[in-house]
């Protein structure tokens, strides 16, 4: 009765992939392309009776209580974008690194870690650092590639550091504890940030001309009264959000609301909180969350239809056949797939399309889905910086001087991509890095 079903799962999978690629090449948004493919195959493979099953999957995804944390953390990032918190935080940190060669670059990475712990998204953080840090390093005579790479790679740390939106979406998709994911990602994210800092210090030690020491006129002292506004309250917000999650005091959703309250109070103390600011931050939040929800609807529908077709078993058998059934080889093969997809698709689409298929395979192999979530997050770190479509590079390009080309940004990112691969290798070789917290429970 249904002609598509006669193709078999192998040819059906190929046709589904080709149709999806063709629709994306026409310029159709990923959310609508996946939704259209899901609709065509649901009707063509099963008929109208399959539509209620697909719609029930959509409801279970969108109706998940933990999903409320996404708009809360995005709102935190939006409030940061529309306030002067990041600028004052950067100025306050300048007092600590002024006598250290490469200190401004190190300061940039430290501020990136703090901002990432307050927002969980990379777009706004990369743009903020591009506005604040990059011009200062260029003015002080820093090597252009070092300044560009540090700024862009630091801005992308929001992918790894809790409260990462990537981890939240993975947790929803893989049905694992987001609080455990936050615990697992903290140490690997810190290691990655330390690798960046170590690279910067080694480079400027070998070639001092890459980072001239600033004079007193270049870095004036930050007035002491600014300390509370610029440093103490943002750090307190980070401690409250992450401390309440790690300490088991609040759930991720509750902690996200605490974070929004903390940033709102901080902007009020600074005298920046206004109706116009809240309106702009709210509109930005609605845009980002709308994108995530629509991609989630399309991807969840597509994966649901593919699962009904028997595609999950087909992909599992194919992965095992290619990798020889060896656990580590299978993981590395999946990492390769994620790297390739990450170069062309948004991370939300990559997570929602692949994790329902990959996580059962990982669990069947005996690996922890928490560990794999951190590995996936680190993998997305690489894709955010990798050409040809590394989104972090495009975010930075929007605020760089005109003489800095996109090609120069990608070339500047190559050492940092190598460091990300090193961190990914360490995480695969030593799973305890993501499961350290279990040793103390």
Secondary structure, DSSP 8 states (H G I E B T S, - for coil): --GGGGGHHHHHHHHHHHHHHHHHHTT--HHHHHHHHHHHHIIIII-GGGHHHHHHHHHHHHT-GGGHHHHHHHHHHHHHHTSSHHHHHHHHHHHHHTTSTTHHHHHHHHHHHHHHHHH--SHHHHHHHIIIIIHHHHHTT--HHHHHHHHHHHHGGGGTSSS-HHHHHHHHHHT--HHHHHHHHHHHHHHHHHHHHHHHHHHHHH-GGGS----TTTS----TTHHIIIIIHHHHHHHHHHHHHHTTSS-HHHHHHHHHHHHHHHHHHTT---HHHHHHHHHHHHHHHHHHHHHHHHHHHHHHHHHHTTHHHHHHHHHHHHHTT-HHHHHHHHHHHHHHHHHHS-HHHHHHHHHHHHHHHHHHTT--HHHHHHHHHHHHHHHHH-TTT-HHHHHHHTTS-TTS-HHHHHHHHHHHHHHHHHHHHHHHH-THHHHGGGGG-
